[in-house]
Amino acid sequence: MFKVGASRIPITPELAKLSYDLVMLGWGDPKHKAKTVETEIYSRAVAFEADGDARLIFVCVELCFVTESLRRGVMERLTLRYSHLNIQESELVITATHTHNGPAGYCHSILYSAPSMGYYPEVYNRIVVGITESIVQAWNKRVNAELKHSSDVIPLSEPVAFNRAIYAWNKNPDVTHHGYRERDQALDRTMDVLLAVDEQKKPIALISWFAVHCTSVHRDFFGIHSDNKGVASQQIEKLWAEQGSPDGIAIFAQGASGDVSPNYQRYFLKRETRGKYRDDLKSCEYNAKIQSDFALALIAKAKPLQGFLPSLVTMILLRCRSLRIL
């Protein structure tokens, strides 16, 4: 018997309360500063328990990547404030969507703090508290659940992902070689989804894994933004709320994205390659809709997950290989 709980907690920095300009992380540009909040960014957590014993907690944060300092801070807070839950480090997976329009300054290492010109304790503490609270709420919300899984390839008719390192791809001895115009074929287009529903068949949580960078929004946009995967999560959660399941949590986790980009077109006077539209926000919505629509299609044909927690752990860890997780 599975029990599953899910939660979503905002981790967006409170810009008005900061005494400095907040640099964003991803583009490596110290001029890329947050002037507004275009979308909230969240920590989403799903807690799994099997037979009242084995358990796993999967967290996805809308940040560029997870740092050891974040993980250490979360474990310290769990130990000090929630020791009665007895959550072990080995039971916790924390991963990031890899948005390039999230806050910098939450790293304790010099290298990753260089673009932000230092470490921001207010940002770090906000993220640690948000991740911890999402974990605790997800654990406390556990109910009897059924798990379903589905997997399929997003068709080439959907311009969702492109390999920008096509020449490096072709150096692999075990791949089909592709030309520059076939960069959408030089990658893994598989999406996996894991769905948890309660005893009334209402959605508790969705986790989707698909490999594409969260770089639909570029460095010339000066607002905090969750990018395509965050927007895809919001699209599903809004749909579920309209259908009477306002507590359903949708996670669009990152796959082994390497150099897989949502951007494939050049526009006059724009620095980098962009998405379907000249307007980054429209391109972001478009890419997110491809991901969320395909996830819904996979949900419709999902089959019950066989076995208990070991098979779940195996599936999650296989999908998380080579990712930005700690």
N, C-alpha and C positions, 0 to 999 in steps of 0.2 A: 504494500500500500504506500503510495506517495502522498506526501503533504508538500504543498508549494505556497509560497507567499511572495509578493512583489511590492516594490515601493519606488517612488520617484521623489528626490529632494533637490531643490535648486542649489547650485553652487556658484551662481553668477556673482562676481565681485560688486560691491556697492560703490560704484564710481564716485558718487557725490561725497562719500565719506573718506576717500583717499586723498592724501596730501601731495600726491605725485601723479604724473601721467602714466597710465598703465600700458606698457608695451605688450603686444600680443605675440604668441609663440608659434612658429611654424615656417614663416618666410625668412627668418634670420635678418630682419630689417628693423633696426632700432627706431626708425621713423614710423613704423606701423603701430600706432597708438590707438587705444579704445576711447573714442569720444562719445559713443552712445552704446546702448544695448539693443541690438536689432531683434535677437531672440534670447530667451533665457537659456542657460546651459544647465544640465542636470547630471546627477548621479542616479542611475537606475540600478536596482538590485533585485535579483531573484534568488530565493532561498529554497533549496530542495532537501527533503528528508525522506528516507526510505526505511520502513519497518521500525520507526522510532529510534533509529541508531545512526546509520550512515547518513552523512549530510554533505552538501556542497552549496556554497554561496557564490553566485556569479554577479560581478559588478561591472558596469560599463559607464565610464565618465566621458563627458563631452569636453575633452582636452586633447592636446597634441599627443601626449604620451603619459604613461605612468612612471613615476620615479620611485626609487627605493625609499627616499625620504617620505613620500606620501604613504607608502605601505607601512613603513615603520610608525608614522604618526597615527594611522588608523588602528594598528594593532595595540599601540600604547593606550589609546582612548578606549578601545574595547575592553582592555584588561583593567583599566582603572575605574571606568564608569559602569561597565556591563559584564563584570566578571561572572555574574550568576548565569549568563548565557553559555559560558565556557566555549566560545568560538575559537577554534584552533587555527593557526596560520595555514596549516596544510589543507584546511577546508575552504580557503578563500582564494578566488581568482579575481583579480582586478585588471581590467583592460580599458583602453581608450579608443574613441572613434577616430582620432587623429585630425580633428578640425584644426585649421591653421588660423582661425579667428577666435581662439580662446586665450585666456590670460597666460602671461609668462610669470616668472618670478617665484614659482613654487618648488624650485629645485635647489638642493644643497650643494650641487657641483658647480664649479666655475664655468665649465664649458657651456652648459645649458642656461646659465644665468647671464652670460655675456650679452646676448641681444637685448635683454631687459635692463641691462646696466645694474644688475644686482638681484638680491633676494627680497621678496615682498612678504613679510610675515602675515599681514592681514589676508592676503590672497591664499597663502598656504593654509592658514587656520580655517578659513571659510570652506576650502575644499575638503580638508580632513574631517571637519564636523559634518559636512554634507554626506560624504561617503559613509561615515560611521552611522549616521542616523538612517540612511537608506538601508544599510545592512540590518540594523536593529528592527526597523519597522517591517522590513520584508520577513524577518524571522518571526516576529510577533503576529503576522497576518496569515501564517500557514493554515491551510485548510486541505481537506481531502481533495485530491486532484488526479486527473488522468493526463498522461503525457503523450503527445503525438509528434511524429517527425515526418518531414518530406524534403526532397532534394531534387533539383532539376537545373538545367542550363538555360540562362537567359538568352533568347534567340538574338541572332545578329541584327535583326530588324530594329532592335532597341539600342540606340547609341548611348550606352551606359558607362562603358569602360574601354580604355585604349592604352596600349603599352607604349610609353614614350622612350623606352630603351630597346627598340626593335633590333638594333644591331647586336646588342649584348644577348638578347634572346636567341638569335640565330647562331650564336657560338656554342649553344648547348647541343651536345651530340644526340640527345634523345627527343628532340622536338621537331615539329614540322616547320620549315623555314617560311617566313612571310615577308612580303615587301612592306614599304612604308604605308601604303594605302590599305594594308590588311592588318594594321596594328590592333584592331578590335578582335582579331582572332588569336593573337600571340599572348594569351593569358588564360587563366582558369575562370570561366564564366558561370561556374556552379554557385547556386545559392542553396544553403541549408537552412531550414527553419525548424525550431522546436517550439511547440505550443503546449501550454498547460491550461486546462479548463477545469472548472469546479464541478460539483455533482449536479448542478443545474445546466451544465454545458456552457456556462458563461466564461469568457476568456479571463484568465488570471495574468498570464504573461506570454509574450512572444519573444523569442530570440532568433534573429536572422543573422547569418554570417555570409558576407559577400565582400570580395576584395576590390575596393576602389577608394582612392584617396579622397579625403574631405577637403578638396581644394577647388570647389566650384566658386567660392568667394575668395577674391584675390587681395593682394596687399594694398590696393588703392581703395579699399572699402574699410572705413574706420569705425566699425561697430562690432561688438562681440556677437558672434554668430555660430550656431551649432552646425552649420553647413548641411550637406545633403543627407547624411545619416540621421542627424538630429531632426531635420525637417520630416524625413520619412517616419520617424518615431511619432512626431506630433500628428501627422496625417492619420496614422492608424489609431492613435489614442483618441483623436477627435471623432473618428468614425465610430469607434466602440462606444464612446460617451453618447453619441446620438442614437445608438442602438440599445441603450440602457445598461451599459457596462462601464461606468465612469472610472472605475478603479483598475481597469485593465492596463497593463504596462507593456509597451513595445520597445524592444531593444534592437537597434540595427548595429550589430557589432562589426568590427573590421575583420577582414580576411587577411591572408598573406599578400599584401598589396604591392610590395616591391615598388616598381615604377609604373603602376597602373593608375591612370589618371582619368577623370571625367572630362578632361579638356582636349579638344581636337581641332579647333578652328582658330584662324588668325583674324584679328579685327584691326582696322586702321587706328593707329595711335594707342593701341593697347599693348602693354609690355609683354605679357605672357599669352600662351595659347588659352583659349576660353572654351566654354561649352556651346550649347546649341544657339544661345542668344548673346548678343552684345552685352546685355544687362545681366550681370552675375546673379542677381537674386532670382530672375526668371529662369536662368540655366540651373540654378540650385533646386528650385521647385520642380523643374522638369525632371532632373536626374533623380530626385527623391521620389517622385511619383512613379518612375519606372521601378525603383526598388520596392516601394510599398505595394504597388499593384501586383508585382510578381510574388511578393510574400503572401498576399491575400489569396492568390491563385494556388500557391503551394499549400496554404492552410486548408483550402477546400478539398484537397485530395490527400491530406496527411493521414498516416496510419499510426495506430498505437505503438508506442516504443516498447520493444520487447525487452524482457529482463528488468533488473532493478538498478540501483544506483551505479554499480560498476560500469554498465553499458552507457549510462548517462555521462559519467566522468570521462570515459574513453572518448565519447563523441565530442564533448566540449574541448578536451585537451587536444584532440586531433585537429579540430578547427582552429584552435588557438596557437598552433605551432608557428613559429617565426613571427608572431605578432608582437605588438608593443605592450606586453603584459609583464607583471612581476607578481 
